[in-house]
């Protein structure tokens, strides 16, 4: 069940927490970004990947267009709360010969054009990134996108973060989706998709796994009751 709805497993070691992370998707299922429908699953990313040499070995590396979208998604998941993530996006934008028409096509198919637009605006504001004409096509003339970009920029300047378990965080993630259908799918999955917290809270036999949805709703309601806009730091 966790393989279907989760996206990574972290392992601790002598060097500390999260020494190793194994991922089989880019985001948890409840974020409602359906990668397979837009040919953006791991198999598609690997098929388009290039190669990079480190020492005597070669490794696959994401195509620049895919890497840019992955970096934007990761920064958005954390609401752009660290400048290093914006710097990674800015540096990737500078990749020679990057195909911004492919970036735009995949972003729109995934329903993350607003996320990419906000990422580009922050890279331009904080790092003086010169956006090529192809990249500027992803800057929507959308008042909500502009307001969100200004909000994240102001918080980034203050080194302010969000409580990732608060209602404010969940509402902001929902606002990042430009298509109403994606917003509704996100809300539905957020409520009904069990995660590691539910699996850790109670152990159920496999025939009763559907009841983890009830556990999810109960835990989510308790979180929302104890959190709110004032809980973010």
Number of C-alpha atoms within 10 A of each C-alpha: 12 15 13 10 17 20 15 15 14 11 11 11 9 6 7 9 10 12 11 12 10 11 14 14 17 17 20 19 22 20 20 22 22 17 18 12 10 16 14 22 16 14 11 14 17 15 12 15 17 13 11 12 10 8 6 5 7 10 10 14 16 17 16 22 21 21 19 23 23 18 19 24 20 14 22 20 18 16 23 24 21 16 18 11 18 23 16 16 24 25 13 17 24 14 12 8 9 17 14 20 14 13 22 22 14 20 20 17 17 20 23 22 25 25 27 29 25 26 28 24 24 24 24 15 14 15 14 11 18 15 16 11 9 15 19 15 14 23 19 15 10 11 9 14 22 16 12 18 21 16 11 19 21 12 17 18 12 10 12 13 16 18 17 13 15 20 21 19 19 17 13 15 18 19 17 23 23 18 14 12 11 20 19 14 15 20 17 14 15 20 17 16 20 26 19 11 11 19 16 8 12 9 11 12 6 9 7 9 14 12 12 20 16 16 17 21 17 13 17 18 13 11 14 14 11 10 16 15 13 10 13 16 10
